[in-house]
Amino acid sequence: MPSYKRPLETKLVIKTMKAPSSDENLQVAGFGIINNFLALAAMIFDSVLDDILEIISSQKNQSSVQERACQLIYNICTKDNTKAKCIVECGGAHLITDAMKMFPEQFRVQQAACRALAATSNVDEVSKQAVIDAGGISATMEAMHKYPELRRRALQILSLLFLRNETKDAIADENMFRAIVNAMSHPMDVTGFFYAFAALKNLTLHSQRCSNVTFPVALSADAVLKATDALIENKDLVLEALGALWALAKSMDDLDGFGIHTLVFFLMKVIKMYRGDRGIKFNPMIYRNAFGVLVAMTEVDVDKFETHIPEIADGILSIMYTCAQELTGDPSHYSELISFGLKVLINMSELSLGKAEIIHMGGIVATIDVLQTYQGMHEIQTLGCTLLSTLSKDNLEVSLCLFETDGVDIIISAMASDPMNSDLQISSVNTLSELSIDDEAREFISRKGGLMLITNAMKNLKEDNLLQKNACSALSALVSNVPEDLLIKSQVIPTVIDSMKYHSKILDVQLEGLIFLHTMCIKGRKFKGAIANAGGISTITTAAKEHLTSSDLLVRAFQVISTLATLDQCQTMISESNFIFALINGMMANIDSKDLQMQACGALCALSSDPQNKNMIHLQKGTEAIVFAMRVHFDSEPFQTLACKTILSITVGDNAEASNNKGDVIDAIITAMEKFPSVF
């Protein structure tokens, strides 16, 4: 029949089907004719859509009519997307599910309806929601349970319906998971398992966005592993299986009851098979998903993987080496899998065995190779530097290896390339701190620009208190024996003091800052003056007042002030800052800390050489504080000795204080002499 006559013939057929005398056989024949027209011409007119749907609705009790109607809907939806939307808008999804509910025992109806549901579910989000609202999920699950032949098609439908927009309402429940797992326990072809994995993955991802949805995660993951094991050479199936495992892994709260050994065995088979040396092309997406599974699970409980660390580390490092050394083309194609591989290694390095195995298997060199190959890729640079920081901590062998393999240059290059990346800067700063193993290493790092880059990181990321703390710690390690010209040029002293001012309430920053300042004081008069001129004394005073109950901080503060007090310039500034008030209050607030009392007496002894400060000590009742501390720490010979020396220094040449509490002071000194006669 010529194509131009088909619309007219279609209308005639529909008119006949709608006639009162039309019977079931005529209806079936009519749908068959329309189906044939549609299959040949891939067209149907808007004017007849309502009539077709009306006929379908009026013949709900006729199974053969419903079967042909579902076939027609399938043909329309697969050949004309616009008409498919119209069918759904006119209630087509409900017509399909009504047919499934009406004829649950009719296999041919269920088969045709499942095909139609798959087609309508694949049109757009609106059509997908219409199928869900029409009860498409429960109808599909019932058909899948009743008819093994329909499992593959049913799983296809579920994989489409579970691929949900984040804003959509929750549809998941435990029975859906169990239905998919049950289907996977039966024989299916590769396509059936592919749809099962996709359905499981999409349902899991949807469930993660919903509250109060519990599901059998470990059971589902075990089912995926069992189903995939015999089909591991099918690349597409393995990729989808790994996607499902990854989604499930993200939902795990613990790994109790899950077959870790089975998982690792499967992943190692995948890694060996798809790395490109067995005639199968290297597949970055497979490694990305495989490493993603390991990232998620090692974040849940890395201890469970301890016995498998050697094989996992070996597998990941071999792929990293392949990506860095052997593969050609755009490195960005492999960036995600490299990132995930590094994350797994970082997680495993939390364990002492993991750290040792990664080092033993060449993890340092592999990481450096990756950092060189993927320069400019910020996530890889950050993760690589983080791993190097973890591996180098308290490990001289690793530190030496980094020097021998251009590791320092790579780290410094990474810092310079991404100055505003706080994670990268923190990990790099930590690594450089660990690498400051001797004078030669410290000077090498500084000459390479390490000192300057750490200082710049503190300036650029001023609000990041963790970076500020770690940077101060790294600077304390680096500055020993570094040439003065480099220290002055880097503006390191004012930068640390500015950080302490900005983070005055952050105890860790204050502690590390004080350690750095003490290190600089030891270097000589020039640096003491630099600290004073940069506002260091007032900053230390603020820290002492702000953290009056922290004995650790006060000990550090008293040490720095004792050292600074050897300069007349600093004595004046200390007097003006009212540091002595904070010192004596700190003594009383931490009276049980012998170390603090020792440092306090040392600071008072040093400060008493200046007349103004000596007078301030009198006014603040410094001698009374010392006497009180002597009573508390009666059994400490070193403290009693230092306390007596300090009292002598404070009272020599000035009888005012001595006359006020002369009796208490004399009693304390006599008691100390009697307690420790060999000293006095």
Protein Blocks (a to p, Z undefined) as FASTA:
>chain_A
ZZklmmmmmmmmmmmmmpmklcfklmmmmmmmmmmmmmmnopacfklmmmmmmmmmmmmm
lmklmmmmmmmmmmmmmmomklmmmmmmnopmmmmmmmmmmmmmlmklmmmmmmmmmmmm
mmbmmlmmmmmmnommmmmmmmmmmmmmlmmmmmmmmmmmmmccfkbccfbdfklmmmmm
mmmmpccdfklmmmmmmmmmmmmmmmmmpghiacdfklmmmmmmmmmmmmmmpmklmmmm
mmmmmmmmmmpfbfghiafklmmmmmmmmmmmmnopnopacdfklmmmmmmmmmmmmmmo
mmlmmmmmmmmmmmmmmmmmmmmmmpgcjfklmmmmmmmmmmmmmmmmmpmklmmmmmmn
opmmmmmmmmmmmgoilklmmmmmmmmmmmmgopaklmmmmmmnommmmmmmmmmmmmml
mklmmmmmmmmmmmmmbfklmmmmmmnommmmmmmmmmmmmmlmklmmmmmmmmmmmmgo
pafklmmmnommmmmmmmmmmmmmlmklmmmmmmmmmmmmmnomklmmmmmmnommmmmm
mmmmmmmmlmklmmmmmmmmmmmmmpmklmmmmmmnommmmmmmmmmmmmmlmklmmmmm
mmmmmmmmpmklmmmmmmnommmmmmmmmmmmmmlmklmmmmmmmmmmmmgopaklmmmm
mmmmmmmmmmmmmmmmmlZZ
